[in-house]
Structures are given as C-alpha cells and as structure tokens.
Amino acid sequence: MIDLLVEKFHDRHFMTMLLAAIAASATVYTLVMPLFAGETLTKRMKAVGSERERIRQRERDRLANAERVSLRQAPKQFVAKVVEDLNLGKWVAQETARDKLVMAGYRGQAPYVTFLFFRMVMPIASGVAAAIYIFLLTNLDQSTPVKLGICLGAVFLGMQAPMLFIKNAISKRQLSIRRAFPDALDLLLICIESGMSIEAAFRKVSIEIGTQSVPLAEEFTLTTAELSYLPDRKQAYENLAARTGLEGVKSVCLALQQAERYGTPLSQSLRVMAQENRDMRMNEAEKKAAALPPKLTVPMILFFLPVLFVVILGPTGIKVAAMQ
C-alpha cells in the first residue's frame, strides 16, 4: 500500500490531475459559498457593534482596576530629607524642570524632589563607576589626563541622564496624544453638536478616548476639573496647551478661548482643526515613509548585497575553480 502511494506521488500525470482537481474545487467553493451565506448586513453590523462594546468595556474595566496613582504624591522621606538637608533646590534645580515634568506626566512635589535627588546622585555614581572601571578593573594604556577626561565625561553624562529620561517620556507622551487627538476632536465635535456643554463634552471624550490614549484622557479629565473650579476658564485652556506642548492642541485651545470670549460657534472650528490635525498626522506618516529608503541603504549594502553577490557569482566561481 505504501509502495503504491509512493508510486502515485511520483507519477506526474496523477499529480497534475490531483492539483487541477484541488484548484477547481477551491474555485467552485469560492464562487458558491457567498450564495449560501446566511449572514445579512444587519447581523454583521450588530456583531461588529457588540464586539466593539465588549472591547471598550474590557478596556474600561482594565483601566478601572489598574493601580490608582494620585496626581500629587508625597515625596519619600529619605529622598526629601536629602534634598532638604543639602539644599538641592538651590544648587541643582532648573527653572524649566517643573514644566518638563508636567509635560512628561509627573505632577506634584514628589517627582520634582526625586528629579533633584537623581540630578545629584547620578553624576557622583557615574563618575565613581567610571573611575573604578578605568583605574582598578582595567589597565588602559592611556595617560592620566585622558583617564580623568573620561571620568569627567561620565560625570557629565550622569548629570544629563535625568533630563534625557524626562525628554524621552515627553516624546512618548506627545506621540500618544498626537495620534489620538484628531479622533478626540471628532468626538468633541459630535458632543458639542448634540447640545452638550464644553465641560460635559470634555468629560465624555475623556472616557471614550481612554482606550486609545491614556495620556490624552488624563489631560481632558484635568481640563474638565479646571473648567469646573477655576475662576477664569481661559486659564484651563492655557494649562491644557502648556501641559501637552503640541501646536495642534495649542491652536484648538486658542479657538476655545476665542469662542469663550466672543461667543462664536465651535462646530466649524473644531471640524477644520480636526481635519488639519488629521492631515498633520498623515504628513508625519508620509515623512517617515519617505525617510525609510535612505535608512535602508546601509543595511542593504552591508547585509543584502554581499549575499546577492555570493548567490549570483558563487556557481561561476565554483566552475572556474573546478576547471583549474
């Protein structure tokens, strides 16, 4: 039996007929099955809607059950004591540090105290680690001034490390907000056109957009709170623009301020700005796509072309070597 099967599989005529039968059956199945499909458009849309609601409810439960962190935490006792005893707020503080921390999503006194602490500790730790590695663990064949220069460079890198960490956090947060902001504007436009107030619209959008961008939902929630208790509503919009640091958000906040001041309708402005932010998002994607070929040039030269040359010229080289 096994020998018969092996013989059939090696028979070219039999294999041709078998593959042709499989291809014909697949073609018939593809053409006939849509005629017997029992799903209607209404059922499919209902299934999509139920799946969307299920995913949305799952994300809401995940966010609700996640560990809750207060927006304003108390600094740790040891860190706060070191910062206070050494008066680091005078020696290593930066004027823009608080604004950068807020843009990165770190609010309150605790992140600022922690920033000052690490701004003092990181240069010392990196300098000591570099000195131990250079003078004790390895025997570099360099002069003493060069070794000291390497240690000073490590100290400088340690001093800049906290700021680099904050800048990286700001970039990630802004990227998340930038990607979700056009959709948030569409939702905000729908809420306002339905008759909601601006506070209710921000609150509703903050709930809906949380599954797509948690930082943007957090910023909208803070804006809702500020609109409720600040005496000047203009300040709430200015704070939103300052916390995000994005030009698209700043333009929307400016439009909201003008509407608050002059009573102009928001629907048309939000519609235009949503389209502009969507175009900006598309332009950014096109820019990254256009920058891809130059980035691939070096990997192609290093990894693809040598293999291609080996595949093309390898048989010729083997034949030439055999002839000799």
N, C-alpha and C positions, 0 to 999 in steps of 0.2 A: 504493500500500500504506500509506504513511504517512498519507495523507488518510483512508483507511478506518479506521485505528486511532484517529485523532483524532476522527472522527465517532462511533465506537463509545464512546469515553470520554466524549463529550458527550451520549450517549444515556442518559437517566435510567432507562429500563426495563432496559437492558442492565447498567448499573452496579448496580442493585438486585438483579438476578438473580446477578451475579458475587459481590457481597458476601454474599448469602444462601448461595451455594454454599460460599464460604470458611468462613463461620461453621458451617455444617452439617458440613463436613469436619473442622474443628477439634474440634467436639463429639464426633464419632464417634471421632476419634483419641484424645481424652482418655479416653473410656469403654472403648475396646477395648484400648489398649496395656497397661494393667496386667494384662490376662488373658494376654498373651503374654510377660510379663516372666519371664525365666529366673532372676533372682536370688532366692535364698532368704534368710531371715533370718540363717542361719548365715554365708552368704557375705558379707552386708553387714556383720555384726559383725566378721568376720575382716578385711575390708577396712579398717574403722574402726580396729581394733586395730593393724594393720600401719602405717597412716598415722600413728597416734599414736606408735608406737615410732620411726618414721622421723623425725618432727619432734623427738621427745625426743633421739634420737641426734644429730641435726643441731645442736641447741642445746648438747648436751654437748660436741661437737667444737668449736663456736664458742667456748664458754667455756674449753675446754682450750687452744685455740690462740691465745686472746687474749693480749695483752701482760700478763705477770705482774708485779704490783707488790707489793713487800714491805710487810708491815703496819707495819714500823718502818724508815723510811728515814733516812739520814744527811742533815742539812741541807747545803745548798750552802755552799761555803767563803766566798764573798763575803757572802752573807746572814748566815751565822753570825758572821763577823768583825765586821760592822757591829753586830749585836745585842750581841755581847760587848764591843766597844770602847765603845759608847755606854751600856752597862748598861741596855738597854731592858727587861729583865726586872724592873727596879725601878720604872721610870718609867711605862711604858705597859701593863704586864701587868694582867690581870684574873683574879680568883680563879676565876670560872666559865668562863674561856676554854678550859681543857683539857677540862672536861666537855662543853662545847658542841662542841668539835672532835671528840671521840669520838662524840657523838651524830650528828654530820654525816658520820662515816665516816673522819675523818682521825686516825690514831693515830701515836704516837711523838713524838720531839722535833722532827723536821723540820717538820711542819705548825705546831707551836707557835712555832718560831723564825720561820717565814715569816709567821705572823699578826702577831707583834711587829714585824717589819720593815715590813709594809704598814701597820700601825697608825701607824707613824711617818712613812712616806713619803707616804701618801695625803693627810693634811691639808696637808702642805707643797706637794705637787703641785697639789692643787685650789685652794689659796689663791693660788699663783703664777699658775696658769692664769686664775683669775678676775681677778686684778689686771691681767694683760697684756691680757685681753679688754676690761676696763672702762676702763682708763686709757690704753691705747695703740691698740687696734684700733677701738674705737667711741668716740663722743663723746656720752656720756649727759648729758642735760640734768638732772642731779641734783647736789645739794650733795656736798661731800667726805665728811661723816659718813655719808650714805646709801651712797655707794660703798664706804666702809670697812666698813659693816654688811653689804653684800652679800659682800664678801671674807671677813669673819668667818663668815658663814653657809656659804660654800663650804668653809671650813676645818672647820667643824663637820660638814658632810655627808661630807667626806673622812674624818674621824675615825670616823664611824659606818658607813662603807661596808663595812669588813671584817666587822663584826658583822652587818650586813644580809645579806651574802653567806653567812655561816655559818647564819643563821636560815633563809634560803631553801633551803640544802642540807639542813638538818634537816627542813624541811617536806616536801620531795620524798622524802626517805628514809623518813620516818614514814608518808607516804601509801602508798608501795610496800609497806612492812611491814604496814600496817593492812589493805590489800586482800587480801594473801596469807595473813595469819595464821590466819583460820578454816580454810582448806584445809590449812594446815600442822598445825593441831591435829587435824583428822580423820586425817591421815596418821600423826601421832604416836600417836593412839588406836589405830589399826589395828596399828601396830608393837608397841605395848605389849601389846595383847590377844593378839597372836600369840606372845608369850613373850619378846620382845626385852628386853634391859636398857635403861635410860634412855639410856646412852651410845650404844649401837648404834641406838636409835630416833632420837636426835638426828642421828647421822651419816647414817642412811638418808634422813631427811626433808630434811636439808640438800642431799643430792644430787638428790632428786626435785623440791624446790621451787625449785631454781635457775633453771629455765626460766620461772618466774612472777615471782620476786622475788629478784634477786641480793643486795640488802642483807640480806634475811631469811636466805638461805642462808649468807651470811657470818657473821651473828650466831650461827646454830646451830652452824656449824663452830667458832667460837671457844668457844662453850659446851661443845662436846664436848671440846675440848682442855683447858679449865679443869676440867671434871669429872674428867679423867684425872690431872692433876698437882697440883691444889690440895689442901691437907690437909683443908680444910673445904668440902664440896660445897655447903653453903648459900651460900658466897661466890660460887660460879659463877652461881647463880640470881640473886643480888642484882646481880651485874655485868651480866647479861643485861637485867634490868629497868632498870638505870641507863643502859645504852648505848642503849636504844630510847626510853625516856621515854614510853611508852604505858601507859595504865591497864589495857588488856586484857592486855598482856604482864606487867604487874606482878601482876595477880591470878593468872595462871597460874603465875608464878614463886613466889608465896606458897603456892599449892596444892602445888606440887612440894616446897617446903621442908617443909610440914607432913607430906606423905607420907614424905619422907626422915626426918623426926624421929619420927613416931608409927607409921609402917608402914601407913598407911591405903591402900586401893586407889585407883589413879589413874584407872581407866577411867571411872567415873561422873563424877568431877570434870571430866575432860577433855571428856567428852561435853556436859556442861552448859555449860562455858565456851566450847566451840566454837559451840554454839547462841547463846550470849549475844554472842559476837563477830560472828557472822553477823547477828544482829538489829541490832547496833550499826552494821554496815556498811550494812544496808538502811535504817536510820533516817537515816544520813548521806545516802544517795542520795535518800530522800524529802525530806529537808530542802533539798537543793539543787534538787530539782524544784519544791518549794513556793516557793522564793525566785526562781524563774525569771520568773513574771509581773510582779512589781514591777520586775525588772531590764529587762524588755522594754517597760515603759511609755514611758520617754523615747525609745528608738529608734523606737517606733511613732508617737509624737507628732511626732517630727522628720522621719521619712522616709516612713512609710506614709500617714498621714492627709493630708498635702498632695497626694500623688499621687492618693489616692482622691477628694479634692475636685475635682481637675482633671479626672479621668475622669468624674465624675458631673455636675459643673456646666459642664464645657467645652462640650459641644454646645449647651446652653442659652445660654451666653454668646455663642457664635458666631451663633446665630439672632437673638439680641437685637441684636448689632452689625450683622447684615445688614439687619434691619428698619429700623434708623436710617439 
